[in-house]
């Protein structure tokens, strides 16, 4: 039985690079279907992609997250190769990545970028990738490396169980956390990473996108680890309450008097907030577990398809 492979390429103003990307993947994966999703490009991205042999679709809502949501909903395949359309990744390793995914079997195979040119990374991007990847590894697990890589292989059950919430480049973070939360089999393969071709410009903004990804991590901790999120808030509030209330209690024990009623009431109120925060964490942790179980049930509906 033939295994269906889809190459998904989200694009925005990549006229310079997209033709080479499509041709390279047509060459290394001749049996795959190449899909280019144009995200309101102002240049000839769609025309060049179609001429190179890709099936071109469009997504009018701006942002990579919207494009990924549309691709995952529209395209039916057994294995999905997702790669940026900027010609910075090596198409030649796609067969090895697919073989690694099928042999595992693994629901996610991530390309760990190996710089081959000095200008491949900007310093801010390199540092930000390490910080953000390290943060996710510390909170959710260390099975995913180079979290912000734009070159990945997904199984069908990964794609169809993935609830896309992001709208921009923070989608890479959400993809990694989805795999970690469902304890999916994950593998990695190193691949060359080069600079953009002349005339092509990056759409990333170091500080804006870094801040957006950091906010996403905080939101994902709140949604997926509510006991941790609200427990930390409860602990901080409890410490503040004890810091304010301890002198009042000690003075009362020594003299039998409470001369600082406002401080006493403030400390009591903050402790009540700490208790409410802890209760919220307990309740939402149960809700989060139910959502995780529902995603797992959807995930298990789709069996892994490998080469017969």
C-alpha positions in Angstrom: 0.0 0.0 0.0 1.4 3.4 -1.0 2.2 5.8 1.8 1.0 9.3 1.1 3.6 12.0 1.8 2.9 15.7 1.8 5.4 18.5 1.8 3.9 21.6 3.4 5.6 24.9 2.7 4.2 28.1 4.4 5.3 31.1 2.4 5.2 34.9 2.6 7.1 36.9 0.0 9.5 34.1 -0.9 9.7 34.7 -4.7 13.5 34.5 -4.6 13.8 31.2 -2.8 10.6 29.2 -3.3 11.3 27.9 -6.7 14.5 26.2 -5.6 12.8 24.8 -2.5 10.0 23.2 -4.5 12.4 21.8 -7.1 14.7 20.4 -4.4 11.9 18.5 -2.7 10.4 17.3 -6.0 13.9 15.8 -6.7 14.5 14.1 -3.3 10.9 13.0 -2.7 9.5 12.3 -6.2 6.4 10.5 -4.8 5.4 13.3 -2.5 2.9 16.0 -3.2 4.3 19.5 -2.7 1.9 22.1 -1.2 2.8 25.8 -1.0 0.5 28.0 1.1 0.8 31.6 0.2 0.1 34.0 3.0 -0.8 37.3 1.3 2.5 37.6 -0.5 3.0 40.9 -2.4 5.5 39.3 -4.9 5.3 36.4 -7.3 5.6 33.6 -4.7 2.5 31.8 -5.8 3.4 32.0 -9.5 7.0 30.8 -9.1 5.9 27.9 -6.8 3.3 26.7 -9.3 5.8 26.9 -12.1 8.2 24.8 -10.1 5.6 22.0 -9.7 3.8 22.8 -6.4 0.1 22.8 -5.7 -0.5 26.3 -4.4 -3.2 27.3 -1.9 -3.7 30.6 -0.1 -4.4 31.7 3.5 -5.7 35.2 3.9 -5.3 35.5 7.7 -1.8 36.8 8.3 0.6 34.7 10.4 2.4 31.3 10.2 0.1 29.9 12.9 -3.0 30.5 10.7 -1.2 28.9 7.7 -0.3 25.8 9.7 -3.8 25.5 11.0 -5.1 25.6 7.4 -2.6 23.2 6.1 -3.2 20.6 8.8 -7.0 20.8 8.3 -6.9 20.7 4.5 -4.2 18.2 3.6 -4.7 14.4 4.0 -1.5 12.3 4.1 0.2 9.7 6.2 3.4 11.7 6.8 3.9 15.4 6.6 7.1 17.3 5.9 6.9 20.9 6.9 9.7 23.2 5.9 10.2 27.0 5.6 10.2 28.4 2.0 13.4 30.4 2.5 15.9 27.9 1.1 17.8 27.8 4.4 17.3 24.0 5.0 18.8 21.0 3.3 16.1 19.1 1.3 18.5 16.2 0.8 18.0 14.9 4.4 14.2 14.6 4.0 14.3 10.9 3.0 16.5 10.1 6.0 14.1 12.1 8.3 11.2 10.2 6.9 12.9 6.8 7.3 13.7 7.7 10.9 10.1 8.6 11.5 8.7 5.5 9.9 11.2 3.1 11.5 10.7 4.5 15.0 7.9 5.0 14.5 8.1 8.6 15.6 5.4 11.2 15.5 7.8 14.1 15.3 11.3 14.2 13.7 13.0 17.6 14.2 15.9 18.9 12.1 18.5 20.2 14.5 20.2 23.0 12.6 23.9 22.9 11.9 25.3 26.2 10.7 27.2 26.0 7.4 27.5 29.8 6.9 28.5 32.5 9.3 25.4 34.6 8.6 22.9 31.7 8.9 21.9 32.9 12.4 21.7 36.3 13.8 23.2 36.5 17.3 19.9 37.5 18.8 18.1 34.5 17.2 20.8 32.1 18.3 20.6 33.3 21.9 16.8 33.5 21.9 16.5 29.9 20.6 18.7 28.6 23.3 16.8 30.4 26.1 13.4 29.5 24.8 14.2 25.9 24.1 15.8 25.6 27.5 12.8 27.0 29.2 10.4 24.6 27.5 12.8 21.7 28.2 12.9 22.6 31.9 9.1 22.9 32.3 7.7 20.3 29.8 10.6 17.9 29.2 13.9 17.8 27.3 13.0 15.4 24.5 12.8 18.2 21.9 16.0 20.0 20.7 16.3 23.1 18.6 12.6 23.9 19.2 12.4 26.8 16.8 13.6 24.8 13.8 11.3 25.2 10.8 12.0 21.8 9.3 10.0 18.9 10.8 8.4 15.5 10.0 4.9 14.8 11.5 2.8 11.7 11.6 -0.8 11.9 10.6 -1.9 11.4 14.2 0.2 14.3 15.4 -1.3 16.6 12.8 -4.9 15.6 13.3 -4.7 15.8 17.1 -2.9 19.1 17.2 -5.2 22.0 18.4 -3.5 25.0 16.7 -3.8 28.1 19.0 -0.9 30.3 17.8 -1.1 32.8 15.0 2.6 33.6 14.3 6.0 32.1 14.6 5.3 31.0 18.1 3.6 28.0 16.4 7.0 26.1 16.6 6.8 26.3 20.4 3.2 25.0 20.4 4.2 22.1 18.2 7.0 21.1 20.6 4.8 21.3 23.7 2.1 19.2 22.0 4.5 16.4 21.4 5.9 16.6 25.0 2.4 16.8 26.6 1.2 13.6 24.9 4.6 11.9 25.4 4.9 11.2 21.7 8.0 9.4 20.3 10.3 12.1 19.1 13.6 11.9 17.1 16.2 14.3 15.8 18.5 14.6 12.8 21.2 17.2 12.2 21.0 19.1 9.0 22.8 21.9 7.3 21.4 25.4 7.9 22.5 28.2 5.6 21.9 31.9 5.1 19.0 33.1 2.9 19.8 33.6 -0.8 20.6 37.2 -2.0 17.5 39.3 -2.3 15.5 37.4 0.3 14.6 39.0 3.7 13.8 37.3 7.0 10.3 37.8 8.4 11.5 37.2 11.9 11.8 40.1 14.4 14.1 39.1 17.2 12.5 41.0 20.1 8.9 41.0 18.9 8.8 37.3 18.1 10.9 36.3 21.2 8.5 38.2 23.4 5.5 36.5 21.7 7.0 33.1 22.2 7.8 33.9 25.8 4.2 34.9 26.4 3.0 31.7 24.7 5.2 29.6 27.0 3.6 31.4 30.0 0.1 30.7 28.6 0.9 27.1 27.9 2.2 26.6 31.4 -1.1 28.1 32.7 -3.1 25.8 30.5 -1.1 22.6 30.7 0.5 23.0 34.1 -2.1 25.0 36.1 -1.0 23.5 39.4 2.5 24.8 38.8 1.4 28.2 37.6 -1.1 28.9 40.3 0.9 27.1 42.9 3.8 29.5 42.4 1.5 32.5 42.7 0.0 31.0 45.8 3.5 30.4 47.3 4.5 34.0 46.6 1.3 35.4 48.1 1.7 33.2 51.1 5.3 34.4 51.7 4.2 38.0 51.3 1.4 37.5 53.8 3.7 35.9 56.3 6.2 38.6 55.8 3.5 41.2 56.7 1.8 39.2 59.4 4.7 37.7 61.3 5.6 41.0 63.2 2.0 41.5 64.1 1.7 38.0 65.5 5.0 38.3 67.4 3.9 41.6 68.9 0.6 40.1 70.0 2.3 37.1 71.6 4.6 39.4 73.5 2.1 42.1 74.6 -1.4 40.7 74.0 -2.1 43.7 71.8 -2.7 44.2 68.1 -1.9 47.8 67.4 -1.5 47.4 63.6 -5.0 46.3 62.5 -4.6 47.5 58.8 -1.5 45.3 58.4 -3.1 42.4 60.1 -6.2 42.6 57.8 -3.9 43.1 54.7 -1.9 39.9 55.6 -5.1 38.0 56.1 -6.5 39.1 52.8 -3.3 38.2 50.9 -3.4 34.7 52.6 -7.0 34.3 51.4 -5.9 35.1 47.9 -3.1 32.5 48.2 -5.6 29.9 49.2 -7.9 30.9 46.3 -5.0 30.6 43.9 -4.0 27.2 45.2 -7.7 26.0 44.9 -7.8 27.4 41.3 -4.7 25.4 40.5 -6.2 22.2 41.9 -9.5 22.6 39.9 -7.8 23.6 36.6 -5.3 20.7 36.9 -8.3 18.4 36.8 -9.7 20.2 33.7 -6.2 20.2 32.1 -6.0 16.4 32.6 -9.4 16.0 30.9 -8.3 18.0 27.9 -5.0 16.0 27.7 -7.0 12.7 27.8 -9.3 14.0 25.0 -6.3 14.9 22.8 -4.8 11.5 23.5 -8.1 9.8 22.4 -8.1 11.7 19.1 -4.4 10.9 18.7 -5.0 7.2 19.1 -7.7 7.2 16.4 -5.0 7.4 13.7 -2.6 4.5 13.4 0.9 5.0 12.2 1.4 4.1 8.5 4.8 2.8 7.4 6.2 1.5 4.2 4.9 -2.1 3.6 
